[in-house]
Amino acid sequence: MSDICLGDRFYFNNYCVQKKLSLPDIMVVSDISKEGFVTAEYESHAVDHRPRMFAEKNLLFDSNLNPKRQDPAWIFLKAVANEQS
């Protein structure tokens, strides 16, 4: 399984998002604790913009980062590191 990194973006793949009836509520990873918790903040959210905390183990298991997962609940959009020449 891939690791979760700071700056990674992800969203919950609910029925409406899967059917393209609504836009995903994208969150950005802002902190990863040594204890295995991931803190994420909403990228753009008008109502509730407080950070949320997730167990890293659960996100890795039930996401597209797990190659064995058939229908993942969480979809990660991996951050691309900026390369400076």
C-alpha positions as CSV (number, residue, x, y, z in Angstrom):
1,M,0.0,0.0,0.0
2,S,1.1,3.6,-0.7
3,D,1.8,6.0,2.2
4,I,-0.3,9.0,2.8
5,C,1.8,12.2,2.6
6,L,1.3,15.9,3.5
7,G,-0.5,17.8,0.8
8,D,-2.4,14.7,-0.5
9,R,-5.9,15.5,-1.5
10,F,-8.8,13.0,-0.9
11,Y,-12.6,12.8,-0.8
12,F,-15.3,10.4,0.2
13,N,-16.6,8.5,-2.8
14,N,-20.3,8.5,-2.0
15,Y,-23.2,7.5,-4.4
16,C,-23.7,11.1,-5.7
17,V,-20.0,11.6,-6.4
18,Q,-19.8,8.2,-8.1
19,K,-22.8,9.0,-10.4
20,K,-21.4,12.6,-11.0
21,L,-24.5,14.2,-9.5
22,S,-22.4,16.3,-7.1
23,L,-18.8,17.5,-6.7
24,P,-16.6,15.8,-4.2
25,D,-15.8,17.5,-0.9
26,I,-12.0,17.5,-1.2
27,M,-9.8,17.5,1.9
28,V,-6.1,18.1,2.1
29,V,-3.8,16.3,4.5
30,S,-2.3,18.8,6.9
31,D,-0.7,16.6,9.5
32,I,0.2,13.0,10.2
33,S,1.0,12.0,13.8
34,K,3.4,9.4,15.0
35,E,0.5,7.6,16.6
36,G,-1.1,7.0,13.1
37,F,-3.7,9.7,12.8
38,V,-4.2,11.9,9.8
39,T,-5.5,15.4,10.1
40,A,-7.1,16.9,7.0
41,E,-8.7,20.3,6.3
42,Y,-11.4,21.0,3.7
43,E,-10.1,22.6,0.5
44,S,-13.1,24.8,0.1
45,H,-16.1,24.4,2.4
46,A,-18.5,27.1,3.3
47,V,-20.3,25.6,6.3
48,D,-18.0,23.5,8.5
49,H,-14.3,24.0,7.8
50,R,-12.9,22.6,11.0
51,P,-10.0,20.0,10.5
52,R,-11.0,16.4,10.7
53,M,-9.0,13.5,12.1
54,F,-8.8,10.0,10.6
55,A,-7.0,6.8,11.5
56,E,-4.3,6.3,8.9
57,K,-4.8,2.5,9.0
58,N,-8.5,2.9,8.0
59,L,-7.8,5.3,5.2
60,L,-5.1,3.1,3.8
61,F,-7.4,0.0,3.9
62,D,-10.5,1.5,2.4
63,S,-9.1,3.8,-0.3
64,N,-7.7,3.6,-3.8
65,L,-4.2,3.4,-2.2
66,N,-5.0,-0.3,-1.4
67,P,-4.6,-2.1,-4.7
68,K,-6.8,-5.0,-3.5
69,R,-9.8,-2.8,-2.6
70,Q,-12.6,-3.2,-5.2
71,D,-14.9,-0.3,-4.3
72,P,-12.9,2.1,-2.2
73,A,-14.8,4.6,0.0
74,W,-11.9,7.2,0.0
75,I,-10.3,8.4,-3.2
76,F,-6.8,9.9,-2.9
77,L,-5.3,12.4,-5.4
78,K,-1.6,12.1,-4.6
79,A,0.4,15.4,-4.2
80,V,3.2,16.0,-6.7
81,A,6.4,17.2,-5.2
82,N,7.7,20.4,-6.6
83,E,11.0,19.9,-8.3
84,Q,13.4,22.8,-8.4
85,S,16.3,22.8,-10.9
